[in-house]
Amino acid sequence: MQIGFLSFRRADTVVESAPDGERQALSVSAWCDFGGWTLAPGAETDVETFTVAIGNDPHAQLEDWADRAAAFCEPRRWEDAPIGWLGWAWVDPYTEETYQDVVLRNCAAIRERLAGFDIRYIWVSIGNIENGYPGNWLKWNRETFPDGPAFLVRRLQEQGFILGLWSGMFWICTALEELAAQLEPALLKNPDGTPMRVVDQWRIGHAGTLPPAERPGCYALDPSHPDTHAFLHHVFSAYRQWGVRYFMLDFLDAGAGNISRFPYTEHFDKALVPGPEAYHAALAVVRRAVGDDTYLLSSTGPSVHNAGIMDAVRTGNDFGEGRPLNPEAHFYPGTFVINDAGFWTGPQRALQNQASAYYTHRKLYLNDSGNVLTVDKPIPEATARLHATIHAMSGGPTMLGDDIERIAPDRLDIIKKTLPRSREVAFPVDLFASPAPDSPTVFHRRIEKPWGRFDVVALYNLDDKTVRRALDVTQLGLDADKDYLVWDFWNCAYLGGIRGALDVDIAPSSVRVLRLVADTGVPVLVGTDMHVLMGEVEVDACTWDPAARTLAGAATRPAGEAGNLFVRAPAGLCAADPAGRWLAKDARDGSLIVRQALRFTHPCAEWSVRFAPIGGAGSWITN
């Protein structure tokens, strides 16, 4: 049973359900909470639209709900999945280097070491704000970025980058006494009339150097107040003039009222329902100020209520992020935390969030479930591959967390294997079989290309011991009576043929990414080592010509890159043109595995492999 509201823009929507003692009946209550909003005598108002669905396919019910909800909220359609750089994992731009220097040298490194991979955004987080105090949005931090915003934007544009900024748009730091006094009528209040604090201690920037007792907090702006709207319009219009076209709008719960963790008892514009309607009114001000060509990403607050305004929603945690060298931070004396999948920047929550929100992706907004991709040493190699797989299977945006100038070449290659980004999010096969505190571990992509169909499945193991997973192929929508060929991406290994079930061991804290393609009795592409999805984004064509006994096609990667295709031919065939190829006979079934190397002197490389019967015309093998 799927119970929910299809619309949610005006009033808070609430659903409560409980089974009876014998679990034979379910009691359901659903209502719209208008939060004390007054309906004038003789007037009427619409309520939100409610739905109940009963069936035996819960995944389909979630997906149907998202399709129907999209018709109510008029979602925005941001076509690509923005890829950019954030850094922070291994470099502290506050204590080790000047933030400006970190950004500019990484920009140069990206254009040199990731040329052609369409890294377009540079996300500067907090360091551009004077003292790092929320509310100082237009006061530039000359200590961290000494040459100012115009210089930074110009330097980024010269290298083809777009500047993005962090903003807690509803926050006003208590240390900014003059600004707080100016905006005092627009601050949300406690019942006693004092300004409501949504942050007790702010720890980033200058505040992080102060003793805890002296650190400032943050007030919250009333999302319905005209002074709030004027302030937000002024700030974000200025940002647009600077050239900023990417925003991570954080801690939106501060202005979300009863749809988040800071409900308020009073707001200025009583014509607006507190919560969704008032919140949406403030977001709309920002959207008008920044323009439709600016990417807006929401975080830490409501999710579905952002549909129609935001381009993307952080459906995940702070996965992959680092922190400054603050002695009071849990990360200290490091800048990144490793070897704990359950840590709040670790992969377990990222997988849970990717799975539990998959059905909203590209229906209500882009799901940002991966957040930051960090893979460099001393992260164990298996964990780095796990991180990369989560991002590659997300269908969503990515910010790079590594120092691209200094990253180890083999770890840089892992990043490349996630780019470009597919549009689609992976299907969480075991979502309803893995209730919390467990996590879904089986994620599936069915990939249909003009040249053929194949399936990619990621099998995660976040435990500290090896686990064996047996997966019925019907769970992937495959035919239990057909044979499928399996290629293991990260291990670059042909696993042979299967029928009915896929049975594999997964090492501790690692992932197996397997490609399955139907065994049709002719040579077939079984895998590549260029991209985690093994053919969706890098293989443009692949066709078997039975008359010429040739498998041929084309692949695309940035100029200067190299990679390999792997072709499997059934027993009885050999390579008619063996020169320059790697040929391996599989001892289990006598099939032939051919490694076809590609070097991309241009973005597109054509390839072909011609076969001949063993012992027949054109054969180079004799018995």
Beta strands, then each sheet from edge to edge (+ up, - down):
strand 1: 2-5
strand 2: 12-19
strand 3: 26-33
strand 4: 50-53
strand 5: 83-85
strand 6: 121-124
strand 7: 162-167
strand 8: 171-173
strand 9: 197-199
strand 10: 218-220
strand 11: 246-249
strand 12: 295-298
strand 13: 312-313
strand 14: 366-367
strand 15: 372-373
strand 16: 398-400
strand 17: 427-428
strand 18: 442-449
strand 19: 452-461
strand 20: 467-472
strand 21: 483-488
strand 22: 493-499
strand 23: 501-506
strand 24: 510-518
strand 25: 524-528
strand 26: 539-545
strand 27: 550-556
strand 28: 562-569
strand 29: 573-575
strand 30: 582-585
strand 31: 592-599
strand 32: 604-613
sheet 1: 1+ 4-
sheet 2: 2+ 3-
sheet 3: 14+ 13+ 12+ 11+ 7+ 6+ 5+ 16+ 15+
sheet 4: 8+ 10- 9+
sheet 5: 17+ 18- 19+ 24- 21+ 22-
sheet 6: 20+ 23-
sheet 7: 25+ 28- 31+ 30-
sheet 8: 26+ 27- 32+ 29-
end
